Amino acid sequence: MTGAPSRKLPSPPVAEAGPVLRVLADAAAMDAAAAAWQALERRAADGLGYFQGFDWCRKWIAAFGGERLRPEIRTVWQDGRLVALWPLMREDGRIRRLVPLGAPHTQYAGLLVDPALDARALDAVRALLGDGLTAGGHDLALLESVPEGSPLAALLAAHPPLAGKTDAAAMLDLSAFGSADGYTAALSKTQRRNRNRRRNLLSRTGALSFEVLFPGDPGFAPALAECLRLKREWLRETGRLSIGLGQAGVDGFLASLTGSRQARAGACLSVLSAGGRLAAGELGFLHHGHYYAYLGAFDWALREASPGKVQMDMTVAWLIGEGVSTYDLLGNAADYKEAWSNRTLRLDTYAVPANLTGRAYAGLWTARLRPGLKRLYESMPHTLRRLAQFGQSLGLVVMIA
């Protein structure tokens, strides 16, 4: 990968007095810090920290990094030990932005912090990580989907979030259910009736089977490829857009992510088949007892039987059996997410300008024009949305999605 000269990390880091900031500015520096990074992940044990993990960030840079997208991962070391890490990247264009590494595929902006830090050390770490945020060669730092109460929200406390840009992640707390049967018993009579009706309707197309596959399992790669095909078919049929799925290389990136059945960690794929045919699937990520429902897809031809809902039901039952505490439907509100969740987590957007150009971009485009154009697009009749989607013939479509 080409880019700016790397500020390489010594290996092993030299012990210094007090916390020290180092920036990992290329793939080689990321690789040099891999062991320390993964050790920090284990110590932090942050259920919301999957998108700040080494596997996700390193694979993303391998797939999409280049001259225009370069890592700027802020790390803090104390006595030769990595104690904090904030994965950012520079996005160079007409507006030079500092954004969460992995955008738009990354769903939560965040940072990893060693839980052993006391209050005084934590304040020093925050000051170092935030140093240069309002300067340093970029026009602004744009940080979307920052979870309320997270370490990153605390670091950004001096900067008010953008009004009108608040989102919420929908989650189902599984800790209240001792078993899959307990979960079923907690459903209302109407919910149980609808659940049985959907399963019976889908089973008319063939016998139902359900399994959860992990990378390395023989069926994982072909099932993931089929899920991505079905997802794109659904996008076409409904006139919706996904900038992330439209990027070249995304299929290979998602297929490259690691996962372990034994450790209950990383990527996994729920697969519901009807008569031997993939009816619905869901790519998810397991991370410290937290499950991210990252990408769901279903066979459009079977939509009257709601195979996606049947698959979600079975996935939830499997997660409860595995001792997972949270089924996370992520941000972007939708009626189906509200129906499946019993709590939400607020997600804020922060725009920290470094100059007048950044201030204008944050105040006009990010806070006002882009949300308005997105609402306008979503209010368009279905046929017009499909026309706009075809070849992305409206130039603004890519920018507002």
N, C-alpha and C positions, 0 to 999 in steps of 0.2 A: 504494500500500500504506500502511495506517495503522500506527501503532506509536509507540514512544518517540521523543522528539526525537533527531534525528541528530546525532552528533558528526562533522561533515563534515570531510573531508580537504581541505586547501588544494590548489589546482591552479594551477601546479605546487607541490610541497611546498617549504617554506622551509628552506634548509640550516640545521642546528643542530649544535652541538657534541655529539658522542656520539650513541649510538643513542636513538631516541625511539619510544615506544609510541603508536599511534593505533588506535582501534577504528572499524571501518566498521559502522554500526548500521542502515543502510537501503540500499535499491536505488540511490538516487542516489549515495551514497558509494562503493558498489561500482563504479558506472559511472565515477566520477571517477578511480578507481584502476585502471581496466581495462588501460591500456597498460603501466603499471608491473607489474601483476600478471602479464600475459602474458609480459613480458620476464623476470620472475623464473622463470616456468615453464620458459622456454627455457634459462636459465642453470642451473637446478637439474637439469634432464634426469633427473628421478627417475621410473623406470619404474612405481613404485607410487603416483605422485602424481596420477593422473588425476582422482580425486574431490576433489582440492583445487584443480583448475583453474578458471579464470574461467568457461568455457563451462558446465560442469556446475553450479557454484554459482549463477551468475546465472540460468540457466534454471530451476533448482530453486526459487529464491526467487520468480521470476515465476509459477510454477505453484502453489506451496503456501504461500508466505509470507503472513503476516497478523498480526492482533493477538496470536494465541497462539504463533506461530512467527516469531521475529524474528532477523535476523542479528546476530551479535556476532563479527565477524571481526577478530582481533588481528593487527595489522601492526607491524613494526619498520622504521624508516627511519634511514639513516645518511648524513649529508651530502646529504639530499634524494633518496636512492636507496632503493627498497624492497629490504630484505635478508632479510626473513622474513615469512611469512603463515600464520596458523592459522585456518582457517574453522570457526567454531563458531556455534551458534544457541541462543537462549533458548527453552525450551519451557515455557510457563506453564500450570499446572493446579493440582491439589491439591498436587503436588510440583513445585517450580520447578527445572527441570533445565537444565544447560548441556551440550549434546550436539554431536557432529559435525554440521556443516551438511549437510543432505541425508538424515539418518536418517529412515526405515529403508532408503532406496534406496542411500545411500552404503555401499560394501562395506569400505573401509579407512579408518580414522581416521588422519590424518597432518597434517603441516605442510610448507611449502616453505621451504627455507633456501638462501641464496646460498652456493655451494661455495667462494667466494673468501674467506669469513670465516676468520680465524685462530682458534686455540683460545681466546684471551682474549676476542675479540669474540664468539665463539659462546657463551661462558659468559654474557656480558652480555645477549645476545639471549634466551637461555633464561630468564634471571632476569626480564626484562621480560615475556615472553610468559606466564610462569607467575604473575606478580604478580596478586593478587586472585583466584586460583583457589579459595582457601578462604574467600573473602568476596565481597561484591558483589551482593547481592540475589537469589541463587539458593540453593537448599538443598543441591545437590550438583552436581558435574560427573561425568557418566557417560560414559565413553569406551570404547566397545566396538571390537573388531577392530583393535587397535593392533599393527602388525607388529613382530616381534622385531628389534632392531637398528636400528630406524628413528629419524629425528630426534625424533619424538614420544616414543618409548620412552625416549630419553636425557633428554628434558625431564622426564619423569615418574619418573625413577629413584629419587627420594626417597619415592615412594608405591608400596607393594607391590601387584602385581596381585591381583585377587580369586582366591582358591583355588577350584578347581572350575569356573571360567568360561573355561578355556583352550580355544581352537579352533585349527584349522590350515587353511591354504590349500594346496590340492593344485595342483602345477604340473608341466608337462612341459617339460623343458629341451630346446629345439630346436637349440641351438648345436652339439650333437655330430653333427648330420646335415647333410651337405654338400648333399643334394638330397632330393626326395621319394622317389626310388628308394632312397636310402640309408636313409631312415626305414623303408620297407617291408622292406628287407633285414634290418634290425635286429629286426624282429618275430619271435617264435617261429613254428615250423611250425604250431602250433595256432592262433595268432593270425591268421596269413595264411589258413589254411583257413576259419576263422570269418568273416573279412573277405570272402572271395570268396563264401561261402555266403549271407551277408546281401545282398550286392549282386545276386547272381543271383536270390534270392527277391524282392527289391524290383523288379527289372527286369521281372518277370512282369506287373506292373501297368502297365507302359509304359516307354518309353525314358527312361533317366536323364540328367539334365542338372544341372550345378552352376555357380553364378556367385556372385560377391561384389558386392553393391550398396552404393553410398555415397549419403548424402543428396544430393538433386539429381538422381540417376538416376531415370528415369521410373518404374521399378518399385519403388523403395524404399518409398514410403509404403504402397501396397496390400499389399506383401509383409510389412511390419512389422505392419500391422493384422491380417493373417491369422495371423501367428505369435502375437500376443497372444491372439487368439481360441482358437487351438489350445492354448496354455498354460493358459488358464482351463478349457478342456474337460478337460484332463489333471488339473488340480487337483480338479475336481468328481468325475471318475471314480475317483480314488485317495483321496479324502477328505482331501486336504492343504490347507494354508492358505498364503496369501501376503498378509501385511498390505500390502506395497508395491503389489502388483497390485490390491488392493482399494480403494486410494485414488482418489477422483474426480480426474480430470485427469492420471493417470499416462500414459495413451496419448499425449496431446498433448505432455507433457513429453519422453518418449522420442523422439517424432517430431521435436521441435524441436532436438535435439542436432546439432551440426555434425560433419562428417567430410570428409576429403580423400584421394582416391585418389593424387594426385600426391605429397602429403606423407606418405602412409601414417600418417595421424593421425586420431583421433576415431572417431566411430561408423561401423560398417559392418555389413552383414547378409549372412550366408552363406545361400544358398537352394539346397536340393536339390529338384528336381522329378522326378516319375515320371509319364510320359505327359502332361506339361503341367500336372500338379496339384502344388501345393506339398506335399511329403511331410515335410519337416523344415526348420527354419531356426534360425539363432542370431544374436542381436544381440550384437555385441562392440565393444570399444573398443581402438584402437591408440594406444599412448603410449610414445614413446622406446624402441621395439623390444620392448615388452611388450604382450601381447594379453590382454584380459580377456574370458572367455567369460561374458557377463553374463546372458543369457536364452536358453535353448534350448527349442524346442517341436517337436512332431511330430504327425502325423495319427494320432489314436487308432485309427482304423479299420485302419491299416497296421501296428499295433504288433508283430504277429508277425514282420514283416520287419526290425524294429529300424532304422527310417529315421533315428532320431537318431544312432545309432552310425555309420551310413554317412556322414551329413553331417559329423560330427565328424572322421572320417577324412579326408574331402576338405578340410575347413577346415585341418587340420594340414598337409596337403600344400601347400595354397596359402600358408600362413604361412611355411613353410620356403622356398618359392620367392621370397617377398618379403623374405627376410632377417630375419624376426622371430625373436627369441631365446627367448621364453617364451610358452607357452600356459597361461594361468592359469585354473584352474577355481574359484577363490575358496574361501571358507570353507564351513562346514557339511559335515562329513564324510559321505560316501556311498560305497557299494561301487564304483559306476561311476567315481567320481573317483579312487579308489585304483588302479583298473585302468588309468587313463589317465595317471597321473602317475609321475614318477621322483624327485620331491623334494617336501618340504613346508616351509612357513614358519609358525612359531608365531604365533598371534594372541592377545593378552591383553586383558583387560577391567580398567579402572581406575575405581574409584569414589572420588572425592575429596569428602568431605562439607564443607560450609561451616557447618553448625550441627547441633544435636541431631536435628532432623527428617531432615536428610540422612544423618546417621550411622545412624539407625534404618532408613531406607529401604535404604541400601546393605547393612547387615548382615543384615537380615531378608528383605526382598523380593527384591532383586537377587541376593544370594548364595545364598539358601536356597529361599524359597517359589516364585519364578518358575521356576527350573530344575526343581524337583520337580513342579510342575504341568505343565510342558511334557513331562517324561518320562511322566507319567500319561496325558496326552492322546495321545501317540504310541504308547502301549502299548494303547490302546483298540482293540477290534475295528473292522474297516473300516466296518461298517454304522453303528456308533455315531459314528465320526469324521465320516461323511457327514451324519448327523443333526445333529451339533453344528455342522458347517460351514454347513448350510442356514440362511440368514438369520443366521448366527453366533448361534444361539440360546442358546449357553452364554456368559454374560457374560464369563467369564474367558478365552475363546478369543482375543479380540483382544489381551489383555494379555500372554499367554504366548508367542504365536507370534513 
